[in-house]
Amino acid sequence: MITTLYLIRHAESVYRHGEERNRGLSEKGHLAASHVATMLSKEDIRLIVSSPYERAIQTVKPLAELSGLIIQTYEELRERSIVGVDLEVPWEQCVKAIRLSFTDKDYALSGGETTNEAQQRVIPVIERLLREYEGQGIAVGTHGNIMTILLNYFDPSYGFEFWQTASMPDVYKLSFSEGRLIEVQRLWIG
């Protein structure tokens, strides 16, 4: 029996430093989220879960409305912290840290979360959903870094280069059999 996860990376958001949890989508992001919903409305999705961050919720909200499903949020699905919230680090340094975190899974900037720590947080939720909704479709509102970390857990070939090339939004269809990843297909070509 095949269980399908649809990983939906959030659409373009309005960046405001220090507002990771509450920043929502831009106008362009809302339009893209509607397109994602139309595309995925043809899929047999029975459950929609999301990161508690507003941009992830807003990205899957049109899909929830089209399908008549309620979005269930999980704190464990939040984006990975690259650096402590009180620290301002240049973006280039964050990118270098992300690159290194996929070769040294215990590396993080001060106050940040390692790849191993993020996997230990997110994978139990995903594994439980795969068991509880076996044979069904599950949409997951997510973020670029945590999406890459999740894929990396099941297939180590997903790493920094994948993260760097993912778009906003982006949609990947993951097929599982008995908890094992058997196929990954990119659905969104934005």
PASEBA-1860 file (N, C-alpha, C; in nm, 3 decimals):
! residues 190
1> MITTLYLI> 0.084/-0.117/0.000/0.000/0.000/0.000/0.090/0.125/0.000 ~ 0.061/0.218/-0.090/0.142/0.339/-0.106/0.079/0.454/-0.026 ~ 0.162/0.518/0.054/0.124/0.639/0.127/0.199/0.755/0.063 ~ 0.129/0.864/0.039/0.189/0.976/-0.033/0.196/1.101/0.054 ~ 0.315/1.158/0.062/0.334/1.287/0.127/0.355/1.391/0.018 ~ 0.282/1.501/0.027/0.302/1.614/-0.062/0.369/1.723/0.020 ~ 0.499/1.740/0.001/0.572/1.844/0.073/0.553/1.974/-0.003 ~ 0.495/2.074/0.064/0.463/2.201/0.000/0.544/2.310/0.069
9> RHAESVYR> 0.652/2.350/0.003/0.731/2.460/0.059/0.651/2.589/0.041 ~ 0.653/2.672/0.143/0.574/2.794/0.140/0.609/2.883/0.021 ~ 0.510/2.961/-0.020/0.527/3.057/-0.129/0.604/3.179/-0.078 ~ 0.628/3.273/-0.169/0.703/3.394/-0.134/0.636/3.468/-0.018 ~ 0.719/3.506/0.079/0.667/3.577/0.196/0.731/3.715/0.206 ~ 0.675/3.794/0.291/0.729/3.927/0.317/0.828/3.914/0.430 ~ 0.956/3.944/0.403/1.059/3.925/0.506/1.060/4.042/0.602 ~ 1.055/4.008/0.729/1.072/4.105/0.837/1.157/4.038/0.944
17> HGEERNRG> 1.276/4.093/0.967/1.369/4.034/1.065/1.301/4.020/1.200 ~ 1.319/3.903/1.260/1.265/3.879/1.393/1.120/3.835/1.395 ~ 1.059/3.820/1.279/0.917/3.781/1.274/0.899/3.647/1.201 ~ 0.985/3.553/1.231/0.979/3.423/1.164/0.841/3.358/1.173 ~ 0.783/3.358/1.290/0.659/3.286/1.313/0.538/3.353/1.247 ~ 0.536/3.487/1.243/0.415/3.558/1.203/0.416/3.620/1.064 ~ 0.529/3.611/0.993/0.528/3.677/0.862/0.451/3.593/0.761 ~ 0.364/3.663/0.689/0.279/3.594/0.594/0.329/3.606/0.451
25> LSEKGHLA> 0.244/3.567/0.359/0.279/3.566/0.217/0.267/3.706/0.157 ~ 0.345/3.728/0.053/0.332/3.848/-0.028/0.211/3.829/-0.121 ~ 0.177/3.932/-0.194/0.068/3.921/-0.292/0.099/3.812/-0.395 ~ 0.223/3.810/-0.442/0.267/3.707/-0.536/0.257/3.568/-0.472 ~ 0.291/3.560/-0.343/0.284/3.433/-0.271/0.142/3.381/-0.259 ~ 0.046/3.469/-0.231/-0.095/3.428/-0.223/-0.143/3.373/-0.357 ~ -0.105/3.438/-0.466/-0.144/3.392/-0.599/-0.085/3.254/-0.628 ~ 0.042/3.236/-0.594/0.108/3.105/-0.615/0.042/2.997/-0.530
33> ASHVATML> 0.003/3.030/-0.407/-0.064/2.933/-0.319/-0.195/2.886/-0.382 ~ -0.266/2.977/-0.447/-0.391/2.939/-0.517/-0.362/2.843/-0.632 ~ -0.253/2.867/-0.703/-0.214/2.777/-0.813/-0.176/2.639/-0.761 ~ -0.105/2.636/-0.649/-0.069/2.508/-0.587/-0.196/2.432/-0.549 ~ -0.293/2.502/-0.491/-0.419/2.438/-0.450/-0.491/2.379/-0.570 ~ -0.498/2.452/-0.678/-0.565/2.402/-0.799/-0.494/2.277/-0.850 ~ -0.361/2.281/-0.854/-0.283/2.165/-0.901/-0.308/2.044/-0.811 ~ -0.305/2.063/-0.679/-0.316/1.950/-0.587/-0.460/1.906/-0.562
41> SKEDIRLI> -0.557/1.984/-0.605/-0.697/1.945/-0.584/-0.731/1.818/-0.661 ~ -0.650/1.783/-0.759/-0.672/1.661/-0.837/-0.614/1.537/-0.767 ~ -0.535/1.560/-0.663/-0.473/1.450/-0.589/-0.567/1.403/-0.478 ~ -0.548/1.281/-0.432/-0.633/1.225/-0.327/-0.573/1.254/-0.190 ~ -0.589/1.378/-0.145/-0.532/1.422/-0.018/-0.640/1.413/0.090 ~ -0.609/1.342/0.198/-0.704/1.320/0.307/-0.671/1.396/0.434 ~ -0.548/1.453/0.441/-0.504/1.522/0.560/-0.412/1.636/0.518 ~ -0.427/1.752/0.584/-0.336/1.864/0.562/-0.277/1.903/0.698
49> VSSPYERA> -0.144/1.897/0.706/-0.073/1.940/0.826/0.023/2.051/0.786 ~ 0.067/2.128/0.885/0.154/2.240/0.853/0.242/2.277/0.971 ~ 0.350/2.342/0.937/0.429/2.418/1.033/0.335/2.522/1.092 ~ 0.360/2.566/1.216/0.274/2.670/1.275/0.307/2.810/1.222 ~ 0.408/2.823/1.137/0.446/2.954/1.086/0.343/3.001/0.984 ~ 0.308/3.128/0.991/0.200/3.184/0.910/0.220/3.162/0.760 ~ 0.341/3.177/0.708/0.363/3.162/0.564/0.335/3.020/0.516 ~ 0.364/2.921/0.600/0.334/2.782/0.563/0.184/2.757/0.566
57> IQTVKPLA> 0.118/2.807/0.670/-0.028/2.791/0.682/-0.099/2.859/0.565 ~ -0.059/2.982/0.534/-0.123/3.055/0.424/-0.101/2.986/0.289 ~ 0.007/2.915/0.275/0.034/2.844/0.149/-0.060/2.725/0.130 ~ -0.093/2.654/0.237/-0.183/2.537/0.223/-0.330/2.572/0.246 ~ -0.358/2.693/0.290/-0.496/2.732/0.319/-0.589/2.721/0.197 ~ -0.550/2.769/0.077/-0.638/2.752/-0.038/-0.667/2.604/-0.070 ~ -0.569/2.516/-0.049/-0.590/2.373/-0.070/-0.691/2.321/0.031 ~ -0.678/2.362/0.156/-0.772/2.319/0.260/-0.914/2.365/0.225
65> ELSGLIIQ> -0.927/2.486/0.179/-1.059/2.538/0.142/-1.118/2.462/0.024 ~ -1.037/2.432/-0.077/-1.086/2.356/-0.194/-1.126/2.214/-0.158 ~ -1.052/2.154/-0.067/-1.075/2.012/-0.034/-1.167/1.992/0.086 ~ -1.203/2.101/0.154/-1.290/2.089/0.271/-1.222/2.026/0.391 ~ -1.091/2.041/0.401/-1.015/1.984/0.512/-0.968/2.095/0.606 ~ -0.942/2.057/0.729/-0.891/2.149/0.830/-0.739/2.131/0.837 ~ -0.667/2.241/0.851/-0.521/2.235/0.863/-0.486/2.205/1.010 ~ -0.409/2.100/1.029/-0.359/2.067/1.163/-0.214/2.114/1.171
73> TYEELRER> -0.184/2.199/1.270/-0.046/2.248/1.283/0.030/2.165/1.386 ~ 0.157/2.150/1.359/0.249/2.079/1.448/0.370/2.167/1.472 ~ 0.396/2.196/1.597/0.513/2.277/1.632/0.641/2.212/1.581 ~ 0.645/2.080/1.580/0.765/2.006/1.536/0.798/2.031/1.389 ~ 0.702/2.079/1.310/0.724/2.101/1.167/0.776/2.241/1.136 ~ 0.803/2.322/1.241/0.852/2.458/1.219/0.986/2.455/1.146 ~ 1.023/2.570/1.090/1.151/2.582/1.021/1.266/2.570/1.119 ~ 1.378/2.527/1.070/1.498/2.515/1.152/1.557/2.653/1.178
81> SIVGVDLE> 1.596/2.677/1.301/1.666/2.801/1.336/1.811/2.787/1.293 ~ 1.856/2.880/1.213/1.995/2.877/1.166/2.088/2.934/1.273 ~ 2.037/3.033/1.345/2.115/3.103/1.446/2.019/3.146/1.556 ~ 2.071/3.174/1.674/1.986/3.220/1.784/1.906/3.344/1.748 ~ 1.785/3.355/1.801/1.694/3.464/1.763/1.747/3.602/1.800 ~ 1.833/3.612/1.898/1.884/3.743/1.941/2.008/3.785/1.862 ~ 2.057/3.701/1.775/2.179/3.730/1.701/2.147/3.772/1.558 ~ 2.218/3.872/1.510/2.206/3.910/1.369/2.334/3.866/1.300
89> VPWEQCVK> 2.319/3.776/1.206/2.432/3.719/1.134/2.409/3.748/0.986 ~ 2.511/3.792/0.912/2.493/3.816/0.768/2.443/3.690/0.696 ~ 2.356/3.710/0.598/2.296/3.598/0.524/2.402/3.506/0.466 ~ 2.510/3.561/0.416/2.617/3.478/0.357/2.673/3.380/0.459 ~ 2.685/3.424/0.584/2.734/3.335/0.690/2.631/3.226/0.721 ~ 2.504/3.261/0.716/2.397/3.161/0.737/2.401/3.056/0.627 ~ 2.420/3.099/0.503/2.426/3.005/0.390/2.545/2.911/0.407 ~ 2.660/2.963/0.449/2.776/2.877/0.474/2.746/2.775/0.584
97> AIRLSFTD> 2.674/2.819/0.687/2.637/2.729/0.797/2.542/2.620/0.748 ~ 2.448/2.656/0.662/2.356/2.556/0.608/2.432/2.453/0.526 ~ 2.524/2.500/0.441/2.606/2.408/0.361/2.679/2.310/0.452 ~ 2.746/2.362/0.553/2.824/2.278/0.644/2.735/2.182/0.723 ~ 2.613/2.225/0.753/2.523/2.141/0.835/2.479/2.014/0.764 ~ 2.495/2.009/0.632/2.460/1.886/0.560/2.578/1.791/0.546 ~ 2.699/1.840/0.571/2.814/1.750/0.573/2.852/1.713/0.716 ~ 2.829/1.803/0.809/2.848/1.777/0.952/2.712/1.800/1.018
105> KDYALSGG> 2.638/1.694/1.035/2.499/1.705/1.082/2.486/1.749/1.228 ~ 2.599/1.766/1.295/2.597/1.816/1.433/2.644/1.962/1.440 ~ 2.659/2.026/1.325/2.706/2.165/1.322/2.588/2.262/1.323 ~ 2.604/2.371/1.400/2.508/2.482/1.397/2.579/2.608/1.446 ~ 2.531/2.721/1.396/2.577/2.849/1.450/2.525/2.863/1.593 ~ 2.579/2.954/1.668/2.540/2.976/1.806/2.388/2.995/1.818 ~ 2.325/2.910/1.899/2.181/2.919/1.919/2.098/2.854/1.810 ~ 2.164/2.804/1.705/2.093/2.741/1.595/2.069/2.593/1.621
113> ETTNEAQQ> 2.002/2.529/1.527/1.966/2.388/1.539/2.044/2.307/1.436 ~ 2.102/2.198/1.478/2.176/2.112/1.386/2.078/2.033/1.299 ~ 2.130/1.976/1.192/2.048/1.890/1.107/1.997/1.770/1.187 ~ 2.085/1.710/1.268/2.042/1.596/1.351/1.931/1.635/1.447 ~ 1.944/1.750/1.513/1.840/1.795/1.605/1.707/1.818/1.533 ~ 1.714/1.880/1.416/1.591/1.905/1.340/1.527/1.773/1.296 ~ 1.608/1.677/1.253/1.553/1.547/1.213/1.490/1.476/1.332 ~ 1.552/1.484/1.448/1.497/1.420/1.568/1.363/1.482/1.608
121> RVIPVIER> 1.341/1.605/1.569/1.217/1.676/1.599/1.107/1.642/1.497 ~ 1.142/1.644/1.369/1.039/1.633/1.264/1.008/1.489/1.223 ~ 1.105/1.402/1.222/1.085/1.266/1.169/0.984/1.185/1.250 ~ 0.982/1.189/1.383/0.878/1.113/1.455/0.735/1.153/1.415 ~ 0.712/1.281/1.389/0.579/1.325/1.345/0.547/1.266/1.207 ~ 0.642/1.274/1.116/0.621/1.221/0.981/0.599/1.071/0.986 ~ 0.679/0.998/1.062/0.663/0.853/1.071/0.527/0.816/1.130 ~ 0.482/0.891/1.231/0.350/0.865/1.289/0.239/0.890/1.186
129> LLREYEGQ> 0.249/0.998/1.110/0.149/1.027/1.007/0.148/0.918/0.900 ~ 0.266/0.870/0.862/0.274/0.763/0.762/0.205/0.636/0.811 ~ 0.218/0.607/0.941/0.151/0.489/0.997/0.000/0.511/1.007 ~ -0.040/0.625/1.063/-0.182/0.650/1.090/-0.264/0.672/0.963 ~ -0.201/0.721/0.858/-0.272/0.750/0.733/-0.218/0.664/0.619 ~ -0.179/0.542/0.652/-0.125/0.450/0.552/-0.221/0.436/0.435 ~ -0.165/0.444/0.315/-0.245/0.429/0.194/-0.317/0.556/0.151 ~ -0.294/0.666/0.221/-0.363/0.791/0.190/-0.265/0.900/0.149
137> GIAVGTHG> -0.321/1.015/0.111/-0.240/1.131/0.074/-0.239/1.233/0.185 ~ -0.120/1.285/0.216/-0.102/1.382/0.324/-0.027/1.501/0.268 ~ -0.086/1.620/0.279/-0.018/1.743/0.238/0.050/1.803/0.361 ~ 0.174/1.850/0.342/0.253/1.905/0.451/0.300/2.045/0.413 ~ 0.249/2.147/0.483/0.297/2.284/0.463/0.429/2.300/0.534 ~ 0.533/2.333/0.460/0.667/2.329/0.517/0.754/2.444/0.468 ~ 0.883/2.433/0.497/0.983/2.535/0.468/1.099/2.470/0.393 ~ 1.178/2.551/0.325/1.287/2.498/0.245/1.390/2.418/0.321
145> NIMTILLN> 1.432/2.469/0.435/1.537/2.400/0.509/1.484/2.272/0.572 ~ 1.369/2.278/0.635/1.316/2.159/0.702/1.272/2.054/0.598 ~ 1.223/2.099/0.482/1.189/2.006/0.374/1.314/1.930/0.329 ~ 1.424/2.002/0.314/1.549/1.938/0.272/1.599/1.840/0.379 ~ 1.589/1.882/0.504/1.632/1.797/0.616/1.548/1.669/0.622 ~ 1.419/1.681/0.599/1.330/1.565/0.597/1.368/1.470/0.483 ~ 1.384/1.525/0.363/1.425/1.442/0.249/1.561/1.377/0.274 ~ 1.652/1.453/0.333/1.786/1.404/0.361/1.784/1.283/0.455
153> YFDPSYGF> 1.690/1.281/0.548/1.678/1.168/0.640/1.649/1.039/0.563 ~ 1.559/1.047/0.466/1.521/0.928/0.389/1.616/0.899/0.273 ~ 1.684/1.003/0.223/1.776/0.988/0.111/1.887/1.093/0.126 ~ 2.006/1.053/0.172/2.115/1.148/0.199/2.162/1.228/0.078 ~ 2.120/1.193/-0.044/2.161/1.272/-0.160/2.095/1.410/-0.161 ~ 1.988/1.427/-0.082/1.926/1.559/-0.070/2.003/1.638/0.034 ~ 2.057/1.751/-0.008/2.137/1.832/0.083/2.137/1.977/0.040 ~ 2.252/2.041/0.060/2.263/2.185/0.038/2.223/2.226/-0.104
161> EFWQTASM> 2.271/2.155/-0.204/2.241/2.193/-0.342/2.091/2.186/-0.370 ~ 2.024/2.086/-0.315/1.879/2.077/-0.330/1.812/2.198/-0.264 ~ 1.852/2.228/-0.141/1.796/2.342/-0.069/1.814/2.471/-0.149 ~ 1.932/2.487/-0.206/1.966/2.609/-0.277/1.882/2.627/-0.404 ~ 1.837/2.519/-0.465/1.764/2.528/-0.591/1.612/2.518/-0.574 ~ 1.565/2.495/-0.452/1.420/2.485/-0.430/1.356/2.623/-0.450 ~ 1.238/2.622/-0.509/1.168/2.748/-0.534/1.065/2.775/-0.425 ~ 1.006/2.893/-0.431/0.898/2.930/-0.339/0.777/2.968/-0.422
169> PDVYKLSF> 0.673/2.889/-0.422/0.658/2.760/-0.354/0.730/2.650/-0.430 ~ 0.727/2.534/-0.371/0.777/2.414/-0.437/0.694/2.298/-0.383 ~ 0.673/2.197/-0.466/0.590/2.083/-0.426/0.659/1.954/-0.469 ~ 0.678/1.865/-0.373/0.736/1.733/-0.399/0.641/1.625/-0.351 ~ 0.621/1.527/-0.436/0.536/1.412/-0.405/0.627/1.296/-0.367 ~ 0.615/1.251/-0.241/0.695/1.141/-0.190/0.607/1.019/-0.173 ~ 0.647/0.908/-0.232/0.571/0.784/-0.219/0.645/0.691/-0.123 ~ 0.568/0.637/-0.027/0.624/0.548/0.075/0.552/0.414/0.071
177> SEGRLIEV> 0.627/0.308/0.095/0.571/0.174/0.112/0.629/0.119/0.241 ~ 0.541/0.087/0.336/0.582/0.036/0.467/0.687/0.126/0.532 ~ 0.667/0.256/0.523/0.756/0.352/0.586/0.885/0.381/0.512 ~ 0.906/0.315/0.398/1.028/0.337/0.319/0.996/0.427/0.201 ~ 1.081/0.526/0.179/1.067/0.615/0.064/1.102/0.537/-0.062 ~ 1.009/0.534/-0.158/1.035/0.460/-0.281/1.043/0.549/-0.405 ~ 0.987/0.672/-0.395/0.992/0.761/-0.511/0.971/0.906/-0.468 ~ 1.044/0.996/-0.535/1.027/1.139/-0.516/1.002/1.201/-0.653
185> QRLWIG> 0.897/1.281/-0.661/0.862/1.345/-0.788/0.834/1.493/-0.761 ~ 0.898/1.581/-0.836/0.870/1.724/-0.823/0.746/1.755/-0.907 ~ 0.647/1.817/-0.842/0.523/1.852/-0.912/0.519/1.997/-0.954 ~ 0.587/2.083/-0.881/0.578/2.227/-0.908/0.696/2.269/-0.994 ~ 0.668/2.328/-1.105/0.772/2.389/-1.188/0.729/2.534/-1.205 ~ 0.770/2.618/-1.112/0.721/2.755/-1.107/0.807/2.855/-1.179
END
